[in-house]
Amino acid sequence: MTNEKATISMVFGILILALTVVMVISVVVMLAHGAKFVPVMAAPAVFLVIGALMYRSGRKSAQSS
C-alpha cells in the first residue's frame, strides 16, 4: 500500500471511529430516556471494530513504507 493510500485508510478509520462515538452517545441517551433495547442499537460495536481495523491497517502500512 502506498503512503497516500495508507494515510487515506487512517483518516477514514478515524472518521468511522468519530461517528461511532456519536452513535454510542445517541444510543445511551435513548436508553436513558426509557427506550427499549433493540438489536440495531448494537451497530456501534460493529463500526468500532471496522474503524479500528481500518486505522490499524493504514498505520501499519504507513510505518512499513
N, CA, C and O atoms as a GROMACS GRO file, in nm:
protein
  260
    1MET      N    1   0.085  -0.117   0.000
    1MET     CA    2   0.000   0.000   0.000
    1MET      C    3   0.090   0.124   0.000
    1MET      O    4   0.186   0.132   0.077
    2THR      N    5   0.059   0.218  -0.086
    2THR     CA    6   0.140   0.339  -0.091
    2THR      C    7   0.112   0.425   0.032
    2THR      O    8   0.014   0.405   0.103
    3ASN      N    9   0.200   0.519   0.056
    3ASN     CA   10   0.189   0.606   0.172
    3ASN      C   11   0.059   0.688   0.167
    3ASN      O   12  -0.004   0.711   0.270
    4GLU      N   13   0.020   0.732   0.046
    4GLU     CA   14  -0.102   0.811   0.033
    4GLU      C   15  -0.226   0.727   0.067
    4GLU      O   16  -0.316   0.773   0.136
    5LYS      N   17  -0.228   0.603   0.018
    5LYS     CA   18  -0.340   0.514   0.046
    5LYS      C   19  -0.345   0.480   0.195
    5LYS      O   20  -0.453   0.468   0.253
    6ALA      N   21  -0.229   0.464   0.256
    6ALA     CA   22  -0.225   0.436   0.399
    6ALA      C   23  -0.282   0.553   0.478
    6ALA      O   24  -0.355   0.533   0.575
    7THR      N   25  -0.248   0.674   0.437
    7THR     CA   26  -0.299   0.793   0.504
    7THR      C   27  -0.450   0.802   0.488
    7THR      O   28  -0.521   0.835   0.583
    8ILE      N   29  -0.500   0.774   0.369
    8ILE     CA   30  -0.645   0.776   0.345
    8ILE      C   31  -0.714   0.672   0.432
    8ILE      O   32  -0.820   0.699   0.488
    9SER      N   33  -0.656   0.555   0.443
    9SER     CA   34  -0.713   0.449   0.526
    9SER      C   35  -0.717   0.492   0.672
    9SER      O   36  -0.815   0.466   0.742
   10MET      N   37  -0.611   0.556   0.719
   10MET     CA   38  -0.607   0.605   0.856
   10MET      C   39  -0.714   0.710   0.880
   10MET      O   40  -0.783   0.708   0.982
   11VAL      N   41  -0.729   0.802   0.785
   11VAL     CA   42  -0.827   0.911   0.800
   11VAL      C   43  -0.969   0.854   0.804
   11VAL      O   44  -1.050   0.894   0.887
   12PHE      N   45  -0.999   0.761   0.713
   12PHE     CA   46  -1.132   0.700   0.714
   12PHE      C   47  -1.155   0.620   0.841
   12PHE      O   48  -1.266   0.617   0.894
   13GLY      N   49  -1.052   0.555   0.891
   13GLY     CA   50  -1.064   0.483   1.018
   13GLY      C   51  -1.097   0.576   1.132
   13GLY      O   52  -1.184   0.546   1.214
   14ILE      N   53  -1.029   0.690   1.137
   14ILE     CA   54  -1.056   0.790   1.242
   14ILE      C   55  -1.196   0.846   1.226
   14ILE      O   56  -1.266   0.868   1.326
   15LEU      N   57  -1.239   0.871   1.103
   15LEU     CA   58  -1.373   0.922   1.077
   15LEU      C   59  -1.480   0.823   1.125
   15LEU      O   60  -1.578   0.863   1.188
   16ILE      N   61  -1.461   0.696   1.094
   16ILE     CA   62  -1.557   0.595   1.139
   16ILE      C   63  -1.558   0.586   1.291
   16ILE      O   64  -1.665   0.571   1.351
   17LEU      N   65  -1.442   0.596   1.354
   17LEU     CA   66  -1.437   0.592   1.500
   17LEU      C   67  -1.509   0.714   1.560
   17LEU      O   68  -1.577   0.701   1.662
   18ALA      N   69  -1.493   0.831   1.498
   18ALA     CA   70  -1.562   0.951   1.547
   18ALA      C   71  -1.713   0.938   1.533
   18ALA      O   72  -1.788   0.974   1.624
   19LEU      N   73  -1.758   0.886   1.420
   19LEU     CA   74  -1.902   0.865   1.401
   19LEU      C   75  -1.955   0.759   1.498
   19LEU      O   76  -2.071   0.765   1.540
   20THR      N   77  -1.871   0.663   1.531
   20THR     CA   78  -1.911   0.561   1.628
   20THR      C   79  -1.937   0.623   1.765
   20THR      O   80  -2.032   0.586   1.834
   21VAL      N   81  -1.853   0.718   1.802
   21VAL     CA   82  -1.872   0.787   1.930
   21VAL      C   83  -2.007   0.859   1.931
   21VAL      O   84  -2.079   0.855   2.031
   22VAL      N   85  -2.042   0.924   1.821
   22VAL     CA   86  -2.171   0.992   1.811
   22VAL      C   87  -2.285   0.892   1.823
   22VAL      O   88  -2.384   0.919   1.891
   23MET      N   89  -2.272   0.777   1.757
   23MET     CA   90  -2.378   0.676   1.764
   23MET      C   91  -2.391   0.621   1.906
   23MET      O   92  -2.503   0.601   1.954
   24VAL      N   93  -2.280   0.598   1.974
   24VAL     CA   94  -2.284   0.546   2.110
   24VAL      C   95  -2.353   0.646   2.202
   24VAL      O   96  -2.435   0.608   2.286
   25ILE      N   97  -2.320   0.773   2.187
   25ILE     CA   98  -2.383   0.876   2.269
   25ILE      C   99  -2.534   0.879   2.246
   25ILE      O  100  -2.612   0.889   2.341
   26SER      N  101  -2.576   0.871   2.120
   26SER     CA  102  -2.719   0.875   2.091
   26SER      C  103  -2.791   0.752   2.146
   26SER      O  104  -2.903   0.763   2.194
   27VAL      N  105  -2.728   0.633   2.140
   27VAL     CA  106  -2.789   0.513   2.196
   27VAL      C  107  -2.801   0.525   2.348
   27VAL      O  108  -2.904   0.488   2.405
   28VAL      N  109  -2.697   0.575   2.412
   28VAL     CA  110  -2.701   0.592   2.558
   28VAL      C  111  -2.812   0.690   2.597
   28VAL      O  112  -2.883   0.666   2.694
   29VAL      N  113  -2.826   0.798   2.522
   29VAL     CA  114  -2.931   0.896   2.551
   29VAL      C  115  -3.069   0.832   2.533
   29VAL      O  116  -3.158   0.851   2.616
   30MET      N  117  -3.086   0.756   2.425
   30MET     CA  118  -3.216   0.689   2.403
   30MET      C  119  -3.247   0.592   2.517
   30MET      O  120  -3.360   0.589   2.566
   31LEU      N  121  -3.148   0.514   2.558
   31LEU     CA  122  -3.171   0.419   2.666
   31LEU      C  123  -3.198   0.490   2.799
   31LEU      O  124  -3.279   0.444   2.879
   32ALA      N  125  -3.131   0.603   2.821
   32ALA     CA  126  -3.152   0.680   2.944
   32ALA      C  127  -3.292   0.739   2.948
   32ALA      O  128  -3.346   0.761   3.057
   33HIS      N  129  -3.349   0.766   2.835
   33HIS     CA  130  -3.484   0.823   2.829
   33HIS      C  131  -3.591   0.716   2.827
   33HIS      O  132  -3.708   0.747   2.805
   34GLY      N  133  -3.554   0.592   2.848
   34GLY     CA  134  -3.652   0.486   2.863
   34GLY      C  135  -3.681   0.403   2.740
   34GLY      O  136  -3.775   0.324   2.741
   35ALA      N  137  -3.605   0.418   2.635
   35ALA     CA  138  -3.628   0.337   2.515
   35ALA      C  139  -3.590   0.192   2.544
   35ALA      O  140  -3.497   0.166   2.619
   36LYS      N  141  -3.663   0.101   2.483
   36LYS     CA  142  -3.628  -0.041   2.497
   36LYS      C  143  -3.510  -0.073   2.405
   36LYS      O  144  -3.499  -0.018   2.295
   37PHE      N  145  -3.424  -0.162   2.451
   37PHE     CA  146  -3.309  -0.201   2.370
   37PHE      C  147  -3.355  -0.286   2.252
   37PHE      O  148  -3.432  -0.381   2.268
   38VAL      N  149  -3.307  -0.250   2.135
   38VAL     CA  150  -3.332  -0.330   2.015
   38VAL      C  151  -3.196  -0.369   1.957
   38VAL      O  152  -3.099  -0.295   1.975
   39PRO      N  153  -3.188  -0.481   1.888
   39PRO     CA  154  -3.057  -0.528   1.839
   39PRO      C  155  -2.982  -0.428   1.752
   39PRO      O  156  -2.859  -0.428   1.750
   40VAL      N  157  -3.053  -0.342   1.680
   40VAL     CA  158  -2.983  -0.246   1.594
   40VAL      C  159  -2.900  -0.147   1.676
   40VAL      O  160  -2.810  -0.082   1.622
   41MET      N  161  -2.930  -0.135   1.804
   41MET     CA  162  -2.851  -0.046   1.890
   41MET      C  163  -2.710  -0.100   1.912
   41MET      O  164  -2.624  -0.028   1.963
   42ALA      N  165  -2.685  -0.223   1.875
   42ALA     CA  166  -2.551  -0.280   1.887
   42ALA      C  167  -2.464  -0.246   1.766
   42ALA      O  168  -2.347  -0.285   1.762
   43ALA      N  169  -2.519  -0.175   1.669
   43ALA     CA  170  -2.444  -0.139   1.548
   43ALA      C  171  -2.314  -0.063   1.577
   43ALA      O  172  -2.216  -0.085   1.507
   44PRO      N  173  -2.310   0.026   1.677
   44PRO     CA  174  -2.182   0.094   1.704
   44PRO      C  175  -2.067  -0.001   1.732
   44PRO      O  176  -1.952   0.032   1.702
   45ALA      N  177  -2.095  -0.116   1.788
   45ALA     CA  178  -1.987  -0.213   1.813
   45ALA      C  179  -1.926  -0.261   1.683
   45ALA      O  180  -1.805  -0.278   1.673
   46VAL      N  181  -2.010  -0.283   1.582
   46VAL     CA  182  -1.961  -0.325   1.451
   46VAL      C  183  -1.875  -0.216   1.389
   46VAL      O  184  -1.768  -0.243   1.336
   47PHE      N  185  -1.924  -0.091   1.396
   47PHE     CA  186  -1.849   0.020   1.340
   47PHE      C  187  -1.718   0.043   1.414
   47PHE      O  188  -1.618   0.082   1.354
   48LEU      N  189  -1.719   0.019   1.545
   48LEU     CA  190  -1.596   0.033   1.623
   48LEU      C  191  -1.490  -0.064   1.574
   48LEU      O  192  -1.374  -0.026   1.559
   49VAL      N  193  -1.529  -0.187   1.550
   49VAL     CA  194  -1.434  -0.289   1.502
   49VAL      C  195  -1.383  -0.251   1.362
   49VAL      O  196  -1.263  -0.257   1.337
   50ILE      N  197  -1.474  -0.211   1.273
   50ILE     CA  198  -1.434  -0.174   1.136
   50ILE      C  199  -1.340  -0.054   1.138
   50ILE      O  200  -1.238  -0.055   1.070
   51GLY      N  201  -1.374   0.048   1.215
   51GLY     CA  202  -1.289   0.168   1.222
   51GLY      C  203  -1.151   0.137   1.279
   51GLY      O  204  -1.050   0.187   1.229
   52ALA      N  205  -1.148   0.056   1.384
   52ALA     CA  206  -1.019   0.021   1.444
   52ALA      C  207  -0.933  -0.059   1.347
   52ALA      O  208  -0.812  -0.037   1.338
   53LEU      N  209  -0.995  -0.152   1.274
   53LEU     CA  210  -0.918  -0.231   1.177
   53LEU      C  211  -0.865  -0.145   1.063
   53LEU      O  212  -0.752  -0.162   1.019
   54MET      N  213  -0.949  -0.052   1.014
   54MET     CA  214  -0.904   0.036   0.906
   54MET      C  215  -0.788   0.125   0.952
   54MET      O  216  -0.690   0.142   0.880
   55TYR      N  217  -0.801   0.181   1.072
   55TYR     CA  218  -0.696   0.268   1.124
   55TYR      C  219  -0.567   0.189   1.143
   55TYR      O  220  -0.459   0.236   1.107
   56ARG      N  221  -0.578   0.069   1.200
   56ARG     CA  222  -0.459  -0.013   1.224
   56ARG      C  223  -0.392  -0.052   1.093
   56ARG      O  224  -0.269  -0.052   1.083
   57SER      N  225  -0.474  -0.086   0.994
   57SER     CA  226  -0.419  -0.124   0.864
   57SER      C  227  -0.343  -0.008   0.800
   57SER      O  228  -0.232  -0.026   0.749
   58GLY      N  229  -0.402   0.110   0.804
   58GLY     CA  230  -0.336   0.228   0.748
   58GLY      C  231  -0.210   0.264   0.823
   58GLY      O  232  -0.110   0.304   0.763
   59ARG      N  233  -0.213   0.249   0.954
   59ARG     CA  234  -0.096   0.283   1.035
   59ARG      C  235   0.020   0.186   1.009
   59ARG      O  236   0.135   0.228   0.998
   60LYS      N  237  -0.013   0.057   0.999
   60LYS     CA  238   0.091  -0.041   0.971
   60LYS      C  239   0.153  -0.017   0.834
   60LYS      O  240   0.275  -0.026   0.818
   61SER      N  241   0.069   0.013   0.736
   61SER     CA  242   0.120   0.037   0.601
   61SER      C  243   0.203   0.163   0.594
   61SER      O  244   0.302   0.168   0.521
   62ALA      N  245   0.164   0.265   0.668
   62ALA     CA  246   0.241   0.390   0.668
   62ALA      C  247   0.378   0.370   0.732
   62ALA      O  248   0.477   0.430   0.689
   63GLN      N  249   0.385   0.286   0.834
   63GLN     CA  250   0.513   0.262   0.900
   63GLN      C  251   0.606   0.176   0.815
   63GLN      O  252   0.728   0.194   0.819
   64SER      N  253   0.551   0.084   0.738
   64SER     CA  254   0.635  -0.003   0.658
   64SER      C  255   0.682   0.064   0.528
   64SER      O  256   0.775   0.016   0.464
   65SER      N  257   0.619   0.174   0.490
   65SER     CA  258   0.658   0.244   0.365
   65SER      C  259   0.780   0.328   0.386
   65SER      O  260   0.826   0.394   0.292
   0.00000   0.00000   0.00000
